[in-house]
Amino acid sequence: MSLFTIDADKCRHDGICAAVCPLRLIQPADQDHLPRAIAGAQELCINCGHCAAACPHGALELAAMPLASLAEIRPELRISPAQAEQFLRARRSVRNFKPEELPRETLQHLIAVARYAPSGHNVQPVHWLVISGREKLAGLAAQVIAWMELVINSGDPLAGLLHLERVVEFWRQGRDPILRGAPHLVMVHAPKAERTAPQACTLAIAFLDLIAQANSLGACWAGFFNAAALLYPPLKNALGLPADHVPGGALMLGRPAETYWRIPDRKPAAITWA
């Protein structure tokens, strides 16, 4: 099967498809030929879709990505620089959640957007685990506390660095400093052998965080939980992750209990100009 097909009636011989291909797998059109794949392109293509996405005329169709399945970019939905700036600066880590769970369709939609996060060589190694229900999450949070107690009792300097004794004390007081009473936790994980996985997982969680905020939902990175999932086998076993996978990040999700009205300041950017 050909890597892609070209509609001769639509092609304008402008060379855009060849120019945007990251691996230069497309021979530009000339007087005698339409754009065509170079030798070996089938094996080298990473299916990023750049060629089909960049053709303004819809002349190129990838075999693995039918043109009819590609959503067109709607100019009226583009946000202004000022809107983007406020959205990013106003993002907050939400640590107080309303108790009700989100519809599964909402969670599916958020992840469907977050999966567009970039990954090295377009490997897309990220897998998603969604855990719902405060009672279930409280049981998992208790395992994080068990891990913290082991770290404290071992004399590991990590305990002081992360103020683990204070966290455990909050838990004993009946508060949840681990998952904050969120109704949902979303974890990303990926094959341990995949070198692009750490960055891909971080970007995927970041995308999920941002699209949640855009939908007026609350989100917070669950750092303690992810650390325990990495370092405490009982928790990893409880999560049921594949044996060859490692956790890559976790995000609490739910409806925020409060609304924020101002943007706190941050340290000046540490920039080196070279």
KABELWO-V566541 format. One record per pair of residues at least 4 apart in sequence whose ideal C-beta (glycine too) atoms are under 8 Angstrom apart, sorted by sequence separation. I is the first residue (numbers start at 1). J is the second residue. D is the distance in whole Angstrom. If there is no record, write none. Layout:
I|J|D  I|J|D
This chain:
7|11|6  15|19|6  16|20|6  17|21|7  21|25|5  29|33|6  37|41|4  40|44|6  41|45|6  49|53|5  50|54|6  51|55|7  55|59|5  61|65|8  62|66|8  65|69|7  66|70|8  73|77|8  74|78|8  79|83|4  80|84|7  81|85|6  82|86|7  83|87|6  84|88|6  85|89|6  86|90|6  87|91|7  102|106|5  103|107|7  104|108|6  105|109|6  106|110|7  107|111|6  108|112|6  109|113|7  110|114|6  111|115|6  119|123|5  132|136|7  133|137|6  134|138|6  135|139|7  136|140|7  137|141|6  138|142|7  139|143|7  140|144|7  141|145|7  142|146|7  143|147|7  144|148|6  145|149|6  146|150|7  147|151|7  148|152|6  149|153|6  150|154|6  152|156|8  155|159|8  157|161|6  158|162|6  160|164|8  163|167|6  164|168|6  165|169|6  166|170|7  167|171|7  168|172|6  169|173|7  171|175|7  176|180|6  190|194|6  196|200|5  197|201|6  198|202|6  199|203|6  200|204|6  201|205|6  202|206|6  203|207|6  204|208|6  205|209|6  206|210|7  207|211|6  208|212|6  209|213|7  210|214|6  211|215|6  213|217|7  222|226|6  223|227|6  224|228|6  225|229|6  226|230|6  227|231|6  228|232|5  232|236|7  233|237|6  234|238|6  235|239|6  241|245|5  6|11|5  21|26|5  29|34|5  37|42|7  55|60|5  61|66|7  65|70|7  73|78|8  79|84|5  102|107|6  119|124|5  131|136|6  151|156|5  154|159|8  159|164|4  162|167|7  170|175|5  171|176|7  176|181|5  192|197|8  212|217|4  213|218|8  221|226|8  236|241|6  241|246|8  18|24|7  27|33|8  29|35|5  61|67|4  119|125|6  131|137|6  158|164|7  159|165|7  170|176|8  171|177|6  179|185|6  191|197|6  212|218|7  213|219|6  229|235|5  230|236|8  241|247|7  28|35|6  119|126|7  151|158|6  152|159|5  170|177|4  171|178|7  190|197|4  212|219|4  228|235|5  229|236|6  18|26|4  27|35|7  52|60|5  79|87|7  151|159|5  239|247|8  17|26|5  18|27|7  19|28|8  26|35|5  27|36|5  51|60|5  52|61|6  58|67|6  115|124|7  117|126|8  131|140|7  18|28|4  26|36|7  27|37|7  52|62|5  167|177|5  190|200|7  209|219|5  229|239|6  26|37|6  27|38|6  51|62|7  115|126|7  148|159|8  167|178|8  190|201|6  208|219|7  236|247|7  25|37|6  26|38|7  152|164|5  189|201|7  209|221|7  229|241|8  15|28|4  25|38|6  49|62|7  52|65|6  151|164|6  152|165|6  188|201|4  15|29|7  24|38|8  13|28|8  26|41|8  47|62|7  52|67|7  13|29|4  25|41|4  49|65|5  148|164|5  152|168|7  188|204|5  205|221|7  230|246|7  13|30|8  18|35|6  47|64|5  53|70|7  111|128|5  188|205|6  230|247|6  11|29|7  17|35|5  47|65|7  52|70|6  229|247|4  25|44|6  111|130|8  148|167|6  149|168|6  186|205|8  15|35|8  25|45|6  148|168|5  13|34|8  23|44|6  49|70|7  226|247|5  229|250|7  3|25|8  23|45|7  145|167|8  186|208|6  226|248|8  11|34|6  23|46|7  107|130|6  145|168|6  226|249|6  11|35|7  22|46|7  226|250|5  26|51|6  35|60|7  107|132|8  225|250|5  8|34|6  22|48|6  145|171|5  6|34|4  22|50|7  221|249|7  222|250|4  6|35|6  21|50|6  142|171|8  221|250|7  222|251|6  6|36|8  20|50|4  21|51|6  141|171|8  221|251|6  222|252|5  20|51|6  101|132|6  220|251|7  221|252|8  101|133|7  219|251|5  220|252|5  4|37|7  18|51|8  20|53|8  145|178|7  219|252|7  3|37|5  17|51|4  20|54|4  144|178|5  218|252|8  219|253|5  2|37|7  17|52|8  19|54|8  99|134|7  141|176|6  218|253|7  182|218|8  217|253|6  218|254|6  17|54|7  141|178|4  185|222|6  217|254|7  218|255|6  3|41|5  16|54|5  17|55|6  138|176|7  141|179|5  182|220|7  187|225|8  217|255|6  218|256|3  3|42|5  16|55|6  140|179|7  187|226|7  212|251|8  217|256|7  218|257|8  16|56|7  180|220|7  185|225|7  216|256|8  138|179|8  212|253|6  3|45|6  17|59|8  137|179|5  187|229|7  209|251|6  17|60|5  179|222|6  205|248|7  208|251|6  178|222|7  204|248|8  205|249|4  12|57|6  137|182|7  140|185|7  204|249|7  205|250|7  208|253|8  11|57|7  137|183|8  178|224|5  179|225|6  202|248|7  205|251|5  4|51|7  10|57|5  12|59|7  134|181|6  137|184|8  177|224|8  178|225|6  201|248|2  202|249|6  4|52|8  10|58|6  11|59|4  134|182|8  137|185|6  200|248|7  201|249|5  10|59|4  11|60|8  134|183|6  197|246|7  133|183|7  198|248|6  7|58|7  132|183|6  191|242|8  193|244|7  197|248|6  7|59|5  132|184|5  187|239|7  189|241|5  192|244|6  6|59|6  7|60|8  131|184|7  189|242|8  191|244|6  192|245|6  6|60|6  7|61|7  130|184|7  131|185|5  191|245|6  192|246|5  5|60|8  130|185|8  131|186|8  190|245|6  4|60|6  5|61|5  130|186|5  131|187|7  189|245|5  190|246|7  4|61|6  129|186|7  167|224|7  189|246|6  4|62|5  5|63|7  128|186|6  129|187|4  189|247|5  190|248|5  3|62|7  4|63|6  128|187|8  129|188|8  188|247|8  189|248|6  3|63|6  128|188|6  129|189|6  187|247|6  188|248|5  2|63|6  127|188|7  187|248|8  188|249|5  1|63|5  126|188|5  127|189|5  162|224|8  187|249|7  188|250|8  126|189|8  127|190|6  187|250|4  126|190|6  186|250|7  187|251|8  125|190|4  185|250|6  186|251|5  125|191|6  185|251|7  185|252|6  186|253|6  184|252|7  185|253|7  125|194|4  184|253|4  182|252|4  183|253|7  184|254|6  123|194|7  125|196|6  126|197|8  182|253|6  183|254|5  125|197|5  180|252|6  182|254|5  123|196|5  179|252|6  48|122|5  126|200|5  46|121|6  47|122|6  111|186|7  120|195|7  121|196|6  125|200|5  126|201|6  46|122|4  120|196|3  124|200|7  125|201|8  148|224|8  46|123|8  107|184|7  119|196|6  123|200|7  126|204|5  107|186|7  120|199|6  119|199|7  120|200|7  144|224|6  148|228|8  102|183|7  119|200|4  144|225|6  147|228|4  99|181|7  101|183|4  102|184|6  118|200|8  150|232|8  97|180|6  100|183|7  101|184|7  117|200|7  96|180|7  97|181|6  99|183|6  119|203|7  141|225|7  144|228|4  147|231|7  95|180|5  96|181|8  97|182|5  98|183|8  118|203|6  140|225|7  143|228|7  147|232|4  97|183|6  117|203|4  146|232|7  117|204|4  144|232|8  146|234|7  147|235|7  115|204|7  117|206|7  143|232|7  114|204|6  117|207|4  114|205|8  116|207|7  143|234|6  144|235|7  115|207|8  143|235|5  114|207|4  113|207|7  114|208|4  113|208|8  140|235|7  143|238|6  111|208|7  114|211|6  110|208|6  113|211|5  140|238|6  140|239|8  110|211|5  110|212|6  110|215|7  110|217|8  131|239|8  106|215|8  129|239|7  106|217|8  129|240|8  129|241|7  102|217|7  91|209|7  127|245|7  91|210|7  92|213|8  97|218|6  88|210|8  91|213|5  96|218|8  126|248|7  87|210|8  94|218|3  94|219|6  95|220|6  87|213|7  92|218|8  93|219|8  94|220|5  87|214|7  93|220|4  93|221|7  110|253|8  107|253|7  102|253|7  102|254|7  101|254|8  102|255|7  100|254|8  97|252|7  100|255|7  98|254|6  97|254|4  98|255|4  94|252|8  97|255|6  98|256|7  97|256|7  98|257|5  94|254|8  96|256|7  97|257|6  96|257|4  94|256|5  96|258|6  94|257|8  94|258|8  92|260|5  90|260|7  90|263|5  89|263|5  86|263|8
